[in-house]
Amino acid sequence: MVQPRKQFAQHWLKSEKALDAIVKAAECQESDRILEIGPGTGILTRRLLPLVKYLVAVEIDRDLCELLVKQLGKKDNFLLLQGDFLNLDLVSQLKAFSDFQKLNKVVANIPYNITGPIIEKLLGTISNPNPEPFDSIVLLVQKEVAERLYAQPGSRTFGALSVRVQYLAKCELICTVPASAFYPPPKVDSAVVRLIPQQIAIPAQDPKRLETLIKLGFASKRKMLRNNLQSVIDRDRLTELLAQLNINPQVRAEDLSVAQWVSLVNQL
């Protein structure tokens, strides 16, 4: 039996209820080509394989790869890649496997210590979105991160991550998952979220500038927006712009919706 390793932040899901929720949220079709990041012992993989056309799993742990090959290596619709997902060029890796190209969904229980970078690799960024977006991305993440992903303007958890992700995708909370659902149990609770990549109705005319404003705007959450942005926009000019957009001049970054952030940068 392979033991979970701290260096890879491994916590293996054992709850049937949570597994059912993840699979249901993925809305698997027979034509789907799934990407699974960090399959671990393959508990979710085995659920998904009978439901989809192809599944590509990326696993960093060599011992787990050996286990997965023994257990699932004979499945025609399963391809295992050994490596660090963040450093993997998936497109070039899959060139030799024509059946496993054009993956359309992601379903994964991902390592919590690299959640942000994984989401960025899957969605892209505001200035450089994924040119071939997935139909849906179902992830099991730390509950605190999930709350930031689907947070609404004005809430305590609404931050730069919320704006960046919601610019690129619709985010839904599927369910919460207690620490006891894992072996070994992590120190935090978890949640299943579903991201549906989509184009925002009115996009930013200067996406790079929008990224800069979001970063500066949320740099000191307790300060008013006009104070946080004064290094790039004159305070009086910003007050004038906010008035034109019917926004309180004393507004803080977390009070602006994604659409208002875009309106602000487009007015500039």
C-alpha positions in Angstrom: 0.0 0.0 0.0 1.4 3.4 -1.0 1.3 5.9 1.9 0.3 9.6 1.4 3.3 11.9 1.2 3.5 15.3 2.9 5.8 16.7 0.2 3.0 16.3 -2.4 0.3 17.5 0.0 -1.5 14.2 -0.5 -4.9 13.7 1.2 -6.8 10.9 -0.3 -10.6 11.2 -0.6 -12.4 8.2 0.9 -16.0 9.6 1.2 -18.5 7.9 -1.2 -20.8 10.9 -0.8 -18.2 13.4 -1.9 -17.1 11.2 -4.8 -20.8 10.9 -5.9 -21.1 14.8 -5.8 -17.9 15.3 -7.9 -19.1 12.8 -10.6 -22.6 14.2 -10.6 -21.2 17.8 -11.0 -19.0 16.7 -13.9 -22.2 15.7 -15.9 -20.2 13.1 -17.8 -21.2 12.3 -21.4 -20.0 9.3 -23.4 -18.2 11.7 -25.7 -16.2 13.5 -23.0 -12.4 13.6 -22.9 -11.5 14.2 -19.2 -8.3 15.6 -17.6 -7.7 14.5 -14.1 -4.9 16.2 -12.1 -3.5 14.1 -9.2 -5.5 10.9 -9.4 -3.7 9.5 -6.3 -4.8 5.9 -5.8 -7.4 6.2 -8.6 -10.5 6.2 -6.5 -12.1 9.0 -8.6 -10.5 7.7 -11.8 -12.3 4.3 -11.5 -15.6 6.1 -11.2 -15.1 8.3 -14.2 -13.6 5.8 -16.7 -16.8 3.8 -17.5 -18.7 7.1 -18.1 -16.4 8.8 -20.6 -14.7 8.3 -23.9 -11.1 9.0 -22.8 -9.4 10.1 -19.5 -5.9 11.6 -19.2 -4.5 11.5 -15.7 -1.4 13.5 -14.6 0.3 12.2 -11.5 3.6 13.5 -10.0 4.3 10.6 -7.6 6.1 7.7 -9.3 5.0 5.1 -6.7 1.4 6.0 -7.4 2.0 5.9 -11.1 3.2 2.3 -10.7 0.1 1.5 -8.7 -2.2 3.1 -11.3 -0.5 1.3 -14.2 -1.0 -2.1 -12.4 -4.6 -1.4 -11.7 -5.8 0.6 -14.7 -3.1 0.2 -17.4 -5.1 -2.2 -19.5 -8.0 0.2 -19.9 -8.2 1.4 -23.5 -9.6 4.8 -22.6 -7.0 5.6 -19.9 -3.7 7.5 -20.4 -1.4 8.2 -17.5 1.3 10.9 -17.7 3.9 11.1 -14.9 5.0 14.6 -14.0 4.2 18.0 -12.4 1.1 19.3 -14.0 2.2 22.9 -13.6 5.4 22.2 -15.7 3.8 19.9 -18.2 3.1 21.0 -21.8 0.0 18.9 -22.2 -0.5 19.7 -25.9 3.0 18.4 -26.9 2.8 15.5 -24.5 -0.5 14.3 -26.2 0.8 14.7 -29.8 1.7 11.0 -29.9 -1.8 10.0 -28.6 -4.4 11.3 -31.1 -7.3 9.7 -29.3 -6.5 11.6 -26.1 -6.3 15.1 -27.6 -8.8 18.0 -27.3 -9.7 17.3 -23.7 -13.0 19.1 -22.9 -13.5 18.7 -19.1 -11.4 18.7 -16.0 -12.4 16.7 -12.9 -9.9 16.6 -10.0 -9.1 16.6 -6.3 -6.1 18.9 -6.5 -3.3 19.6 -4.1 -4.3 22.6 -2.0 -0.8 24.2 -1.9 -0.9 24.9 -5.6 -4.6 25.6 -6.2 -4.1 29.1 -7.5 -1.5 28.2 -10.1 -3.5 25.2 -11.3 -6.7 27.3 -11.8 -4.6 29.9 -13.7 -3.2 27.2 -15.9 -6.7 25.8 -16.7 -8.4 29.2 -17.2 -5.5 31.4 -18.3 -5.4 35.0 -17.1 -7.5 38.1 -17.9 -4.9 39.3 -20.4 -4.1 35.8 -21.8 -7.1 33.5 -21.4 -6.9 29.8 -22.4 -7.5 29.9 -26.2 -9.2 26.5 -26.0 -11.3 26.7 -22.9 -12.7 23.6 -21.2 -16.5 23.0 -21.2 -16.4 22.7 -17.4 -13.8 22.3 -14.6 -14.9 20.5 -11.4 -12.4 20.8 -8.5 -12.2 19.7 -4.9 -10.4 22.6 -3.2 -9.9 24.1 0.3 -13.2 25.5 1.5 -11.7 28.9 2.2 -10.5 29.1 -1.5 -13.9 27.9 -2.7 -15.5 30.8 -0.8 -13.2 33.3 -2.5 -13.9 31.8 -5.9 -17.7 32.3 -5.8 -17.8 35.3 -3.4 -20.0 38.2 -4.3 -19.0 41.9 -4.3 -19.3 43.5 -0.8 -18.6 40.2 1.0 -15.6 39.7 3.3 -14.2 37.0 1.0 -14.5 38.9 -2.3 -10.9 39.6 -3.4 -8.5 39.8 -6.4 -8.9 36.0 -7.0 -12.7 36.4 -7.2 -12.5 39.1 -9.8 -9.8 37.4 -11.9 -11.7 34.0 -11.9 -15.2 35.5 -12.4 -13.9 37.5 -15.4 -13.1 34.2 -17.1 -15.7 31.8 -15.7 -19.0 31.3 -13.9 -18.3 29.7 -10.5 -20.7 27.5 -8.6 -20.5 25.8 -5.2 -21.5 22.2 -5.4 -21.1 21.1 -1.8 -18.8 21.2 1.2 -16.7 18.3 2.3 -15.5 17.8 5.9 -11.9 17.0 6.7 -13.0 13.5 7.9 -13.7 12.6 4.3 -10.0 12.2 3.7 -7.0 10.0 4.7 -5.1 11.5 6.4 -7.6 14.3 7.3 -6.3 17.8 6.4 -6.5 20.6 8.9 -9.2 22.4 6.9 -12.6 21.5 5.4 -13.0 21.4 1.6 -15.6 22.1 -1.1 -16.4 21.0 -4.6 -16.7 23.9 -7.1 -17.6 24.0 -10.8 -16.1 26.6 -13.1 -17.8 27.1 -16.5 -15.4 29.1 -18.7 -17.2 31.9 -20.5 -16.6 35.2 -22.2 -17.7 38.2 -20.2 -20.5 40.2 -21.9 -18.5 43.4 -22.2 -14.7 42.6 -22.0 -11.9 44.9 -21.0 -10.5 47.0 -23.8 -7.1 46.9 -22.1 -6.9 43.5 -20.2 -3.3 44.1 -19.0 -4.4 47.4 -17.4 -7.4 45.7 -15.7 -5.0 43.1 -14.2 -2.8 46.0 -12.8 -5.7 47.9 -11.3 -7.1 44.7 -9.6 -3.7 44.0 -8.1 -3.3 47.5 -6.8 -6.9 47.9 -5.8 -6.8 44.9 -3.5 -3.3 45.6 -2.2 -4.7 47.2 1.0 -8.2 46.0 1.5 -9.1 48.5 4.2 -8.2 51.5 2.1 -10.5 53.3 -0.3 -10.0 52.5 -4.0 -8.9 56.0 -4.8 -6.0 55.7 -2.3 -4.9 52.3 -3.5 -4.9 53.5 -7.2 -3.4 56.9 -6.7 0.0 55.7 -8.1 -1.6 55.1 -11.5 -4.7 57.4 -11.5 -5.0 60.9 -10.1 -7.4 60.8 -7.1 -9.6 63.6 -8.5 -9.8 62.0 -11.9 -10.8 58.7 -10.3 -13.4 60.4 -8.1 -14.8 61.9 -11.3 -14.9 58.6 -13.1 -16.6 56.8 -10.2 -19.3 59.5 -10.1 -19.8 59.0 -13.9 -20.3 55.3 -13.2 -22.7 56.0 -10.3 -20.2 54.5 -7.8 -19.7 55.9 -4.3 -16.3 57.7 -4.5 -15.4 56.2 -1.0 -15.8 52.7 -2.4 -13.3 49.9 -1.5 -12.0 47.4 -4.0 -14.2 44.5 -2.7 -17.4 46.6 -3.3 -16.9 46.7 -7.1 -18.5 44.0 -9.2 -16.5 42.4 -12.1 -18.6 44.5 -14.6 -17.8 47.7 -12.6 -14.1 46.9 -12.7 -14.3 46.5 -16.5 -16.4 49.7 -16.9 -13.8 51.6 -14.9 -10.8 50.4 -17.0 -12.8 51.0 -20.2 -13.6 54.6 -19.1 -9.9 55.2 -18.6 
